[in-house]
Amino acid sequence: MTESKKITDTRSDKVKRISALDGAHIWHPYASFTPPIAPLPVLRAEGVDIYLEDGRKLIDGMASWWCAIHGYNHPILNEAVDNQIKKMSHVMFGGLTHEPAAELARTLVEITPEPLNRVFFADSGSIAVEVAMKMALQYWLSLGKPGKCRFATVRNGYHGDSFGCMSVCDPINGMHEKFSNVLPPVHFLPAPQLGFSLPVAEDDISGIQELFTAKHQEIAAFIIEPVVQGAGGMRIYNPHYLQTLRRLCDEFNILLIFDEIATGFGRTGELFASHHARVSPDILTLGKAICGGYMTLAATLTTDKISDGISSGDSVLMHGPTFMANPLACAVALASTELLLAGPWQERVKAIEDTLSETLTPLKNLPQVADVRCIGAIGVIEMRQPVDITTAQPVFIEAGVWLRPFGHLIYCMPPYIVSDSQLHQITCAMSDTVNALPLE
């Protein structure tokens, strides 16, 4: 038996063992316990590449669900983790603090819109949204207005999978329809009209006005993903919608929450999507790319007005994750943010946008394609029919690309360090998959 054959056999045995253990015990996200396609065992990741245990290499067009903006195994981020773990990996945040959290909070305040200058650290995007919702409810309660206890939002939104978050996700087009009968009632408006450059529809404006006129006394806050609606449809809309929303929230005394879990840290071509509209929310949620894909961390930022309102008297914000402000996560988040700000991220994201627009837009002419949308490092193909992942996934893998379509959408959100050749390989795989899918 040759040496290469021994290596192949050993590798094959390892893949089988991992797959067997996984299949016996692990329940994967958004899947039945027995998914239609078995998960691929990963050995390691480097740069924009994922190396599988079976020897294959895939270009990651998803940035690990949009968070690995610097790619994998980055020496600067590795160093931040290594330096911090020698001091402490974790310490409780109740009654204690530490330098990574303090420095990260200062940095987040500096780069986010004014007057956001209070930071509450959470351990996932969903929990950051839960905290934002709690802040809004407790704020009005502290002001003696317990009746302001409902939320408003738009359809096609996605804000997380925990119960509070599910209530403000689209109840029909989202992923949580099965739980609709146990979620608190929420006021839903139609999603903003598609089109970054198209004028805001009069119906969109009048709809906000009518809802607020009728229900402002019970609405605590309006929550929305600015400019790009993520997992609820990858929809891109005119930033002027947010300007109108900000004005009407002020007029009717309603708090405004921007969920930038997916759009923050440069993904749309601005550091934060709200910068497209030049407006600031009362509460902002951040996550995903905050750590460059290294650790689980999120943050909810708010203003003096909100924090002072909640903290008046004996009131405290009733939330406290066990791993809140984990030092390892804070240290790598600070390093990731500094790495982003020090580099030519805007030029990189603009170059990605140009390539995505150039290569994907022609697909709009195909009969099976409903729309193509691109902004920043986001490229979306909306199909007229749902995408069968059992058909699409093998085409991507055969092309050496890792993408994860959902619903009617085939999309990519690659790391910002993706090269031109790698990006073209991603878009070619998307095109090939579109053409491989049945017309009906």
C-alpha positions as CSV (number, residue, x, y, z in Angstrom):
1,M,0.0,0.0,0.0
2,T,1.4,3.4,-1.0
3,E,1.9,6.2,1.5
4,S,-0.7,8.4,-0.3
5,K,-3.2,5.5,-0.2
6,K,-2.7,5.2,3.6
7,I,-3.3,8.9,4.0
8,T,-6.5,8.7,1.9
9,D,-7.7,5.8,3.9
10,T,-7.0,7.5,7.2
11,R,-8.7,10.7,6.0
12,S,-11.7,8.7,4.7
13,D,-12.0,6.9,8.1
14,K,-11.9,10.2,9.9
15,V,-14.6,11.7,7.7
16,K,-16.8,8.7,8.3
17,R,-16.3,8.9,12.1
18,I,-17.1,12.6,12.3
19,S,-20.1,12.2,10.1
20,A,-21.4,9.2,12.1
21,L,-21.0,11.1,15.4
22,D,-22.7,14.2,13.9
23,G,-25.5,12.2,12.5
24,A,-26.1,10.4,15.7
25,H,-26.1,13.4,18.1
26,I,-26.1,16.9,16.5
27,W,-29.1,18.9,15.5
28,H,-28.1,21.6,13.0
29,P,-29.7,25.0,12.6
30,Y,-32.8,25.4,10.5
31,A,-32.9,21.7,9.8
32,S,-34.7,18.5,10.8
33,F,-32.6,16.1,12.8
34,T,-31.9,14.2,9.6
35,P,-31.1,17.0,7.1
36,P,-31.5,16.2,3.4
37,I,-27.7,16.8,2.9
38,A,-25.3,15.6,5.5
39,P,-23.1,18.4,6.9
40,L,-19.5,18.5,5.5
41,P,-16.7,17.9,8.1
42,V,-14.3,20.9,8.1
43,L,-10.6,20.5,9.0
44,R,-9.5,24.1,9.1
45,A,-10.1,27.5,7.5
46,E,-7.5,30.0,6.1
47,G,-8.1,33.3,4.5
48,V,-11.3,32.9,2.4
49,D,-10.9,29.1,2.1
50,I,-12.6,26.3,4.0
51,Y,-10.6,23.1,4.0
52,L,-12.7,20.0,4.3
53,E,-11.6,16.8,6.1
54,D,-11.9,14.9,2.8
55,G,-9.2,17.1,1.1
56,R,-11.5,19.4,-0.8
57,K,-11.2,23.2,-0.6
58,L,-14.2,25.7,-0.8
59,I,-14.2,29.4,-1.2
60,D,-16.5,30.8,1.5
61,G,-19.0,33.1,-0.1
62,M,-21.0,33.4,3.2
63,A,-18.3,34.7,5.6
64,S,-19.7,32.2,8.1
65,W,-23.1,33.7,8.1
66,W,-21.7,37.2,7.4
67,C,-19.4,37.6,10.3
68,A,-15.9,36.6,9.1
69,I,-15.2,39.9,7.4
70,H,-11.4,39.5,7.6
71,G,-11.4,35.9,6.6
72,Y,-10.1,33.0,8.7
73,N,-7.1,32.5,10.9
74,H,-6.0,36.1,10.7
75,P,-2.7,36.7,12.5
76,I,-3.7,39.9,14.1
77,L,-6.9,38.5,15.5
78,N,-5.1,35.3,16.5
79,E,-2.6,37.4,18.4
80,A,-5.4,39.3,20.2
81,V,-6.9,36.0,21.4
82,D,-3.5,34.6,22.4
83,N,-2.6,37.6,24.4
84,Q,-5.9,37.8,26.2
85,I,-6.1,34.1,27.1
86,K,-2.8,34.4,29.0
87,K,-4.5,36.9,31.3
88,M,-8.0,35.5,31.6
89,S,-10.5,33.9,29.4
90,H,-13.5,34.9,31.4
91,V,-14.6,36.7,34.5
92,M,-18.2,37.6,35.6
93,F,-19.3,41.1,34.6
94,G,-21.5,41.6,37.7
95,G,-19.6,44.0,39.9
96,L,-16.4,43.6,37.8
97,T,-15.0,45.1,34.7
98,H,-11.9,44.8,32.5
99,E,-9.8,46.7,29.9
100,P,-11.0,44.9,26.8
101,A,-14.7,45.7,27.6
102,A,-13.9,49.3,28.5
103,E,-11.8,49.9,25.3
104,L,-14.3,48.2,23.1
105,A,-17.2,50.2,24.5
106,R,-15.2,53.4,23.9
107,T,-14.5,52.4,20.3
108,L,-18.1,51.5,19.6
109,V,-19.3,54.8,20.9
110,E,-16.8,56.6,18.7
111,I,-17.7,54.9,15.5
112,T,-21.5,54.7,15.8
113,P,-23.9,57.6,15.3
114,E,-24.3,60.2,18.0
115,P,-25.8,60.4,20.6
116,L,-25.4,56.6,21.2
117,N,-23.0,56.4,24.1
118,R,-24.2,53.7,26.4
119,V,-23.2,50.1,25.7
120,F,-24.7,46.9,27.0
121,F,-22.8,43.8,25.9
122,A,-24.7,40.6,25.0
123,D,-23.6,37.2,23.8
124,S,-25.6,36.9,20.5
125,G,-27.5,39.1,18.0
126,S,-30.8,37.7,19.2
127,I,-30.1,38.6,22.8
128,A,-28.9,42.1,21.7
129,V,-32.4,42.6,20.1
130,E,-34.1,41.2,23.3
131,V,-32.1,43.7,25.3
132,A,-33.1,46.5,23.0
133,M,-36.8,45.6,23.3
134,K,-36.5,45.4,27.1
135,M,-34.8,48.8,27.1
136,A,-37.7,50.3,25.2
137,L,-40.3,48.7,27.5
138,Q,-38.5,49.7,30.7
139,Y,-38.0,53.2,29.5
140,W,-41.7,53.9,29.1
141,L,-42.5,52.0,32.4
142,S,-40.0,54.2,34.2
143,L,-41.7,57.3,32.8
144,G,-45.1,56.1,34.1
145,K,-46.4,55.0,30.7
146,P,-46.9,51.3,31.0
147,G,-49.4,51.4,28.2
148,K,-46.7,51.9,25.7
149,C,-45.9,48.2,25.6
150,R,-46.3,47.2,21.9
151,F,-43.8,47.1,19.1
152,A,-44.2,48.1,15.5
153,T,-42.1,47.0,12.5
154,V,-42.3,46.1,8.8
155,R,-42.9,42.8,7.1
156,N,-40.0,40.8,5.7
157,G,-37.9,41.6,8.7
158,Y,-35.7,39.2,10.7
159,H,-34.4,40.0,14.1
160,G,-33.5,36.6,15.7
161,D,-34.9,33.4,16.9
162,S,-35.7,33.9,20.6
163,F,-39.2,34.7,21.6
164,G,-39.1,38.5,21.8
165,C,-37.2,38.6,18.5
166,M,-39.6,36.2,16.8
167,S,-42.5,38.5,17.6
168,V,-41.1,41.2,15.4
169,C,-40.0,39.0,12.6
170,D,-42.3,38.6,9.6
171,P,-45.1,36.3,10.9
172,I,-45.9,34.8,7.5
173,N,-42.8,35.1,5.2
174,G,-40.3,34.6,8.1
175,M,-39.2,31.4,9.8
176,H,-41.4,31.5,12.9
177,E,-45.0,31.0,11.6
178,K,-45.4,27.9,13.7
179,F,-45.1,30.1,16.9
180,S,-47.4,32.9,15.9
181,N,-50.2,31.9,18.3
182,V,-48.0,32.3,21.4
183,L,-46.2,35.5,20.4
184,P,-47.2,38.9,21.7
185,P,-49.2,41.0,19.1
186,V,-47.1,43.4,17.0
187,H,-48.1,46.1,14.5
188,F,-46.8,45.3,11.1
189,L,-46.5,47.6,8.1
190,P,-45.8,46.6,4.6
191,A,-42.1,46.3,3.8
192,P,-40.5,49.4,2.2
193,Q,-40.6,49.4,-1.6
194,L,-37.6,47.7,-3.1
195,G,-34.9,49.8,-4.7
196,F,-32.0,51.8,-3.1
197,S,-32.4,54.6,-5.6
198,L,-36.2,54.5,-6.2
199,P,-38.2,57.2,-4.4
200,V,-39.9,56.2,-1.2
201,A,-43.5,55.2,-2.0
202,E,-46.2,57.5,-0.8
203,D,-48.1,54.5,0.5
204,D,-45.1,53.6,2.7
205,I,-45.1,57.1,4.2
206,S,-48.8,57.3,4.7
207,G,-48.9,53.8,6.2
208,I,-46.5,54.9,9.0
209,Q,-48.4,58.1,9.5
210,E,-51.7,56.3,9.8
211,L,-50.4,53.6,12.2
212,F,-48.7,56.1,14.5
213,T,-51.8,58.4,14.5
214,A,-54.0,55.5,15.6
215,K,-51.7,53.6,17.9
216,H,-48.9,55.8,19.2
217,Q,-50.1,55.7,22.7
218,E,-49.4,51.9,22.9
219,I,-46.3,51.7,20.7
220,A,-43.1,51.6,22.7
221,A,-40.7,51.4,19.7
222,F,-40.4,50.7,16.0
223,I,-37.7,48.2,15.1
224,I,-36.2,47.9,11.6
225,E,-33.1,46.7,9.7
226,P,-31.7,49.8,8.1
227,V,-31.4,49.8,4.3
228,V,-31.1,46.0,3.9
229,Q,-33.5,43.5,5.3
230,G,-31.5,40.3,5.9
231,A,-32.8,36.8,6.4
232,G,-36.4,38.0,5.8
233,G,-35.7,38.4,2.1
234,M,-32.4,40.2,1.5
235,R,-34.4,43.3,0.4
236,I,-32.7,46.6,-0.3
237,Y,-34.6,49.9,0.1
238,N,-34.2,53.7,-0.1
239,P,-32.5,55.2,3.0
240,H,-34.9,58.1,2.8
241,Y,-37.5,55.8,4.3
242,L,-35.4,55.9,7.5
243,Q,-35.4,59.7,7.5
244,T,-39.2,59.7,7.3
245,L,-39.4,57.0,10.0
246,R,-37.1,59.0,12.3
247,R,-39.1,62.2,11.9
248,L,-42.4,60.4,12.6
249,C,-41.1,58.5,15.6
250,D,-40.0,61.9,17.1
251,E,-43.3,63.5,16.2
252,F,-45.4,60.7,17.9
253,N,-43.0,60.0,20.8
254,I,-42.0,56.5,19.7
255,L,-38.5,55.1,20.2
256,L,-36.6,53.9,17.1
257,I,-34.5,50.7,17.1
258,F,-32.0,50.0,14.3
259,D,-31.0,46.3,14.0
260,E,-27.6,46.3,12.4
261,I,-26.6,42.8,13.4
262,A,-26.1,41.9,9.7
263,T,-25.4,45.3,8.2
264,G,-22.9,46.7,10.7
265,F,-19.1,47.0,10.2
266,G,-19.0,48.0,6.5
267,R,-21.2,45.3,4.9
268,T,-23.3,47.8,2.9
269,G,-20.4,50.1,1.9
270,E,-20.9,52.4,4.9
271,L,-19.6,51.6,8.3
272,F,-23.1,51.3,9.4
273,A,-26.2,51.1,7.2
274,S,-27.8,54.0,9.0
275,H,-25.0,56.2,7.7
276,H,-26.7,56.0,4.3
277,A,-29.6,57.9,5.7
278,R,-27.6,60.1,8.1
279,V,-30.0,59.4,10.9
280,S,-29.5,57.9,14.4
281,P,-31.7,55.5,16.3
282,D,-32.5,55.6,20.0
283,I,-31.3,52.1,20.3
284,L,-28.8,50.2,18.1
285,T,-28.0,46.5,18.0
286,L,-24.7,45.1,16.7
287,G,-23.4,41.6,16.3
288,K,-22.1,39.1,13.7
289,A,-19.0,40.9,12.3
290,I,-18.2,42.7,15.6
291,C,-15.7,39.9,16.4
292,G,-14.6,39.2,12.9
293,G,-16.1,35.7,13.2
294,Y,-13.9,34.6,16.1
295,M,-16.3,34.6,19.1
296,T,-19.9,35.1,20.0
297,L,-20.5,38.7,21.0
298,A,-23.1,41.4,20.4
299,A,-23.9,44.9,21.8
300,T,-26.9,47.1,22.3
301,L,-26.2,50.8,22.3
302,T,-28.4,53.5,23.5
303,T,-28.5,57.2,24.6
304,D,-28.3,59.0,27.9
305,K,-32.0,59.7,27.6
306,I,-32.8,56.0,27.6
307,S,-30.3,54.9,30.2
308,D,-31.1,57.8,32.5
309,G,-34.8,57.1,32.2
310,I,-34.4,53.4,33.0
311,S,-31.9,54.0,35.8
312,S,-33.9,56.7,37.6
313,G,-34.9,55.8,41.1
314,D,-34.3,52.1,41.9
315,S,-34.9,50.8,38.4
316,V,-32.3,48.5,36.9
317,L,-32.2,46.9,33.4
318,M,-33.3,43.4,34.0
319,H,-30.8,41.5,31.9
320,G,-27.5,39.9,32.6
321,P,-25.9,37.1,30.4
322,T,-23.5,34.8,32.2
323,F,-20.8,35.5,29.6
324,M,-21.6,39.2,29.2
325,A,-18.5,41.1,28.0
326,N,-16.4,38.0,27.8
327,P,-12.8,39.3,27.9
328,L,-11.7,37.0,25.0
329,A,-14.6,38.1,22.8
330,C,-14.1,41.8,23.7
331,A,-10.3,41.6,23.0
332,V,-10.8,40.1,19.6
333,A,-13.7,42.4,18.8
334,L,-11.5,45.4,19.6
335,A,-8.7,44.0,17.4
336,S,-11.2,43.3,14.6
337,T,-12.7,46.7,14.7
338,E,-9.3,48.4,14.7
339,L,-8.1,46.2,11.8
340,L,-11.2,47.2,9.8
341,L,-10.8,50.9,10.4
342,A,-7.0,50.8,9.7
343,G,-7.5,49.2,6.3
344,P,-9.0,50.2,3.0
345,W,-12.3,48.5,3.7
346,Q,-14.4,51.0,1.8
347,E,-12.3,50.4,-1.4
348,R,-12.5,46.7,-0.9
349,V,-16.3,46.7,-0.4
350,K,-16.8,49.0,-3.3
351,A,-14.7,46.7,-5.6
352,I,-16.8,43.7,-4.4
353,E,-20.0,45.6,-5.1
354,D,-18.8,46.6,-8.6
355,T,-18.0,43.0,-9.4
356,L,-21.2,41.6,-8.0
357,S,-23.3,44.1,-10.0
358,E,-21.3,43.5,-13.2
359,T,-21.5,39.7,-13.0
360,L,-24.9,39.1,-11.5
361,T,-27.1,41.8,-12.9
362,P,-27.3,40.1,-16.4
363,L,-29.0,37.1,-14.8
364,K,-32.1,39.3,-14.3
365,N,-32.9,38.6,-17.9
366,L,-33.3,34.9,-17.3
367,P,-37.0,33.7,-17.1
368,Q,-36.4,31.8,-13.8
369,V,-34.9,34.9,-12.1
370,A,-37.3,37.4,-10.4
371,D,-34.7,40.0,-9.4
372,V,-31.0,40.7,-8.8
373,R,-29.9,43.0,-6.0
374,C,-26.5,44.2,-5.0
375,I,-25.2,46.6,-2.3
376,G,-21.7,46.7,-0.8
377,A,-20.5,43.1,-0.2
378,I,-24.0,41.7,-0.7
379,G,-25.1,40.0,-3.9
380,V,-28.6,38.5,-4.2
381,I,-30.4,36.5,-6.9
382,E,-34.1,36.1,-6.2
383,M,-35.6,33.2,-8.0
384,R,-39.2,32.9,-9.1
385,Q,-39.4,29.4,-7.5
386,P,-38.0,28.2,-4.1
387,V,-34.4,27.0,-4.4
388,D,-34.0,23.2,-3.8
389,I,-30.9,23.0,-1.7
390,T,-30.4,19.4,-2.5
391,T,-30.0,20.5,-6.2
392,A,-28.1,23.7,-5.6
393,Q,-25.6,22.7,-2.9
394,P,-23.8,20.0,-5.0
395,V,-23.4,22.5,-7.9
396,F,-21.7,25.0,-5.5
397,I,-19.5,22.4,-4.0
398,E,-18.5,21.0,-7.4
399,A,-17.5,24.6,-8.4
400,G,-15.3,24.8,-5.2
401,V,-17.6,27.4,-3.5
402,W,-19.5,27.4,-0.2
403,L,-22.9,29.1,-0.4
404,R,-26.1,28.5,1.5
405,P,-29.3,29.5,-0.4
406,F,-32.6,29.8,1.4
407,G,-36.2,30.2,0.2
408,H,-36.1,31.9,-3.2
409,L,-32.7,33.3,-2.7
410,I,-29.2,32.5,-3.9
411,Y,-26.9,35.1,-2.4
412,C,-23.3,35.8,-1.3
413,M,-21.8,37.9,1.5
414,P,-18.1,37.1,1.2
415,P,-15.2,38.2,3.5
416,Y,-13.9,41.6,2.5
417,I,-10.5,40.1,1.7
418,V,-11.9,38.0,-1.1
419,S,-9.7,38.3,-4.3
420,D,-11.0,39.2,-7.7
421,S,-10.5,35.6,-8.9
422,Q,-12.2,34.1,-5.9
423,L,-15.1,36.5,-6.2
424,H,-15.5,35.6,-9.9
425,Q,-15.5,31.9,-8.9
426,I,-18.3,32.6,-6.5
427,T,-20.4,34.5,-9.0
428,C,-19.8,31.9,-11.7
429,A,-21.0,29.2,-9.3
430,M,-24.1,31.3,-8.6
431,S,-24.7,31.7,-12.3
432,D,-24.2,28.0,-13.0
433,T,-26.6,27.1,-10.2
434,V,-29.3,29.4,-11.5
435,N,-29.0,27.8,-14.9
436,A,-29.0,24.3,-13.4
437,L,-32.2,24.8,-11.5
438,P,-35.5,23.8,-13.2
439,L,-37.6,26.6,-14.7
440,E,-40.7,25.5,-12.8
